């Protein structure tokens, strides 16, 4: 081990053990964040693996999508239809700090892994249940998918209302509800661990995707209760010679500087733009005039000119283009991860700590690749017994006892 490795501080969650029963995105992303902060995360997968392992983009049969969400974990394969596998899972939970699951309400209880049973085994357990609509209430049993939640909570129509000439809600394949819920789940788990430091007791966390989404729009939430007299100002893309740029002159000073920068000081006294109220009312006309200046200049030149003048502005970039920004390299915003398909980049958590290591771990677990090691280390189980529990279960076949 190098001196640099020896001097690297541990993660802030070093010593915390997490049993991750979750699949797809919301739960697994939360537990990846926990692993980024140094927790030992043991992912419990069915023998065939988490479904996301089959999703594009694939390289030599290995999903970078799965790796992005699950790097840094240990994977054990257990068929939870097998009573012996359930007993093994309970044994692992007895030696853990946190459980995360994102099944529909009632599934874990039917498996014999509900909070009450596990808390009886481990009273200090922090148990985070993530679901689409929560563990109780009229909608609790509804099947959930991020796009369903985003439509149901009002997000898509709120987004549409900021568009011009759009007669139907926008298409969306970005799983905002899942990512947001995973971040709130991380916060809830950390808060529960902190409270446990004082009380000595764990607790149950009921986290809903739809509740998470309701925090996305503080203005719109209030405007729904107290309708505004005027439509909210919308910052729209303006055309450049080779693309688009967004300009956000949010303050009176920004507006005055915009006028000077574009060579139109007369706009400052134009009655259409002379006051904040007038600018909001005539914003589209102002941006039409600004576009006459931007449309004959490259987008990057527009961005640089406005930013140098203190006016918030940005060129519209693809994700691929944004990833090449040297600012990310300077901050160490991305980490290199590898699986059997090769190396790829993932984003680190968006914060750094001066006294602790917070970074995505560099490996992605194979399906059940740690089954024997984990069950031997934590439960003293033989390799033969561990292998039996990782196989698809058939009733009537003796798989031993945990």
N, C-alpha and C positions, 0 to 999 in steps of 0.2 A: 504493500500500500504506500502511495506517495505521501510526502509531507502535506501536499495540498489536500489530499483526501482525508488525512488524519486531522487536519485543522478545520474541515468542513463541519459546521454546527449541525446537530440533528434537527429533524423536523419538529415543529411545535407539538405534534401529536404522537411523537415517538412513545411507544409503550401502550398505545391504545389499539385494541383489537376489534375489528369490525367483521361481522358475518353478513355477507351481502347475498340476499336471496333474490335480488331484483333482476329484471331483464329489460331489454330494449334501451330506453334512454334516461328517463327522469331519475330513477334510482341509481343505475350504474354511473351516471355522470356525477351525482352527489358522492358516491363512494370513491370515484376516481379523485375527486377533490380532496377527500380525506386521506387517500394514499399519497397525493402530492404533498401533504403536510406531515407525512411521516407515519401515518397509521398503518398497521398491518391489516390489509383487507383480504379476506378469504371469500372468493366468489363461489357460490354454490350453483353449479349448472346441472341441467339434466344430461344424461349420457350423450345426447346428440348435440349439446351445446346451446348457448344463447342464440336465438334466431338471428340476431344482428351479425353473427359470424358469417352468414351467407350473403350479406348485402354488399353491393358495389360501394366504392371501388375495390376490386379484388386484384391482387398481384399474386400469381402462382397459387390461387385458391385461398389466399388469406386476405381478410377484409381490413383495410386501413380504417374504415368507418368504425368497426368494432374496436380496433386497437386504440383509436383516438379516445374512446369512451372508457376503456378498461385497462389501460396501461398501468403498470405498477402493482397489480393485484396478484394473488395466488389463486389458482383455479382448482376446485375439487369437483368431481362428478359424482352426484348422488341421485339415484332415482327415488324421488320422494313418494312414489307409490309403494315403496318397500318399507314396511314397518321398522325393519332394522336400520334402514337409512335414516328414518325419522329419529330414531333413538340416537344415532350418531350425530345428527344435526343438533339435537338437544344437548348432547354432551359438549359440542363445540360452543354453543351459546352459553353454557354454564361457565366457560372460561373466557368469555368475551365481554366487551364493554358496550358494544353497539350492535343492533340489528337494523338493517334497512331492507324493506320489501316494497314492491309496487304492484301487487296483485289487486284484483277487485276485492272489495270488502267481503270478508268471510272466508276467502280461500285459505289463508294461513291457518285459521281456526279449524277448518275442516281437515286440514292436513295434520293437525295436532301440534301446530307451531304458533298458536295465537299468543297474544301478549300475556294474558292471565297465566297461562301454563308456563311460559318461559320466565315470567317475573317470579313465579313461585320457586323456580330452580335458581334464578339469579336476580335477587331483589335490586341489585345495582344496575340492572340492564336499562340502557336507553334504547327504546324501540321506536323506529320511525317508519310509519306506514304512509306511503305516497299513493294517492289515487286520483282519478279524474275529478270526482265530485265530493270527496270526503267519505268518512266512515259512517255517517248518519245523515238523515234528511231525505226528502222525497226523491232526490235525484241520485242518491248514493249508489244504487245498483246499475246505473246506466253505464254501458261500455264507453270507454273514453279513448280518444285519439287527439293529438295536439290540435289538428285542424278543426275537429268537432268542438273542442273547448274554446278555441279562438273565435269560432263563429258564434257559439252560444253566449259568450261573455260580453259580446258587443264590440270586440276589438276590430273585426273585419269591417263592419259597417262604419265604425268611427274612422278607420283608415280611409274608406271609400269617400267619406264626406269631405276629405281634404283634397280629393282629386277633381279635376274638371272633366265634364262630359263622359263620366263613367256611369253606366246604367246597371251594373251588377257588381257584387262584392269581388274583390281581387282574388286571383289565384294565389295560393301560398303553399310552398313546400318547405318552409323554414319552421322548425319545431320550437317556436318561441316558448310555448307553454311548458314544454318539457325542460328546456334549459333554465327558464326562470324558476320553475319548481325545484330543480336540483340545487339552485343557489340558495333558495329559502330553506330547503331541507338541510343543507350544510350549516346555515346559521342556526337553525333550530337544534341540531345535534350538538353544536358547540355550546350553545346556551344551556342545554340540558346537562352536558358534562360539567360545565361550570357550576350549575346548581347542585349537582351531585357532590361536588367537592365540599359543599356546606352541609348538605342534608344526609349524605350517605345513601340516598335512595335514587334509583333510576325513575324513568317515567315513560309514558306513551305519548308519541307525537303523531297527530292526525293532520297530514298536510295534503291539501287539494290543489290540483292544477288550476281549477277555475278560480279559486280564491287568490292564487298567485297572480293570475292574469288581471284581476280587478285592481291591482296596484300599479298597473302600467300607465294608466291615464289619469293623473290627479286633476288636470284641468277639465277633461271631458266628464269625469265622474261628478264634479261639482256643477258643470254646465248643464248636465242632465237634470239636476235638481233646480237650478236657477238659470234658465236660458239667457244667453247673452244677447244684447241688442244687435250686435254686429258679428259677422263671421270672423273667426280668429284669423289673424294674419298667417299666411302660408308662405314659407320660403320655397320657391320653386327653382328647378334647374333652368339656367339660361344657356343658350347655345354659344359655343366657342367655335373657332375655325375647324377644330379636329375632335370635338366632343362636347361635353357639357361641364359646367361649373356651377356650384351653389354659392351664393353670396348672402351673408346674414348681417346686414348693418343694423344691429339690435338697439343701438343707442343714438340719441341726437348727434353726438360727436361722430359716430360711425357714418351717419348719413352725410354730414357735412364733408367728411373726408372723402366719401364716395364721390360726391359732386366734384371736388377738386381733382381727385385722381383720374376721373374720366373726362376731365376738361369741360365740365358743365357747371360752373359755379352759379349760373342763373337758376338752377333747380332749387337752390336754397330759398329763393324768394318767390318761387312759383306757388300760387295759392293752392295747387293740387298737392303739394308736398311740404309746405312751409311749417306745418304742425304735425305732431305725432298722429293725431286723429285723422288729419287729411291724408297722411301717407298710408295709413292702414286702409282707408277707403279707396285710395287710388293706387294700391300696391302693384296691381297687374300692369298698369300703365307705366309706373316707374321702372319695373323690371323689363318692360318692352323697350324702353329707351336705353336702359343699361345694356340690353342685349345687342343693340346696334354697335356698342363699343366692343363687347366681348366677341361678337361673331366674326370679327376680322382678325382676331388674335388667337394664338394657341391657348388651350385650356391651362396648361402649366404656367404660361406667362401671365395669364389673368390671375391665377391663384397666387403666384409669387408677388405680383404687383399689389393686390389687395392685402395680402397678409403683411407685406412690408409696411403698408400704411396703417396697420392695426385693425383692418376690417376682416372679420372671420370669413374665410372662403376655402373651398376645396374643389379639386378636380374629381369628377366621378371616376372611380377606378373599379376594375374587377377585383375579386378576392385574390386571384393570382398576382395581379399587379401590386395590390396592397402588401402582400407577403414579402415582396422584394424591397420594401422601404427600409433603408439602412437604420432608421430610428428603432425598428423592432430588434435588429441585430445589436444595437448599442444597449438596449435595455435587457437583452436576454429574454425577450418575450416568448420565444419558441424553444421547444426542446426536441432533440432527435430521439426517436423511438424506433425499435426494431422488433420485427417478428420473423417468422420463417420466410416471409415474402420479401423481406428487405427493410431498408430504413425509410422513415418518413417523419415529417414534422407535425407536432401538435402544439397548441398554445398552452403556455403555463397559466396558472392563476394570475389574475390581473393585479396582484400586489406582491411586493417584496418585503422581507423583514430583515432588520439589521442583525438580529441575534438568533435567527433560525433559518433553516433551509426550507424553501418552498419551491418545489420544482417537480414537474412530471417525471416519473421514473422511466427508465430507458427500455423496459421490456414489456412484452405482451404475453400473457399466459396462454399456453396451449390448452385445449379442452381437457380438464381433469389432470393437467400436468403435475399438479402438486398433491393429488389425492393421497397417495401412499405416505408422502412425507408429513403432511398435515395430520392425518389420522394416527400416524405412528407417534409424532411429537406430542400431540395434545391428548390423545386418548389411549396411547399405548397399544394400538391395534396392529395386528400382523399384516404383512403385505398381502397375503392371500385373502384375508377378510376384507381389507380395503378394496382390493380389486373386485371382489364379489359385489360390494355395495355400489360400485361405479358402473355396473352392467345393467341393461334394461331388466326390469323386474317382471317375473312371471309368477303369479299366485300358484302356490303349491310347490314351488322350488325353495328348498331350504337355503337361505342366504346367511345363516348364522345369527348371532345376537351381538348387539353393539356392546 
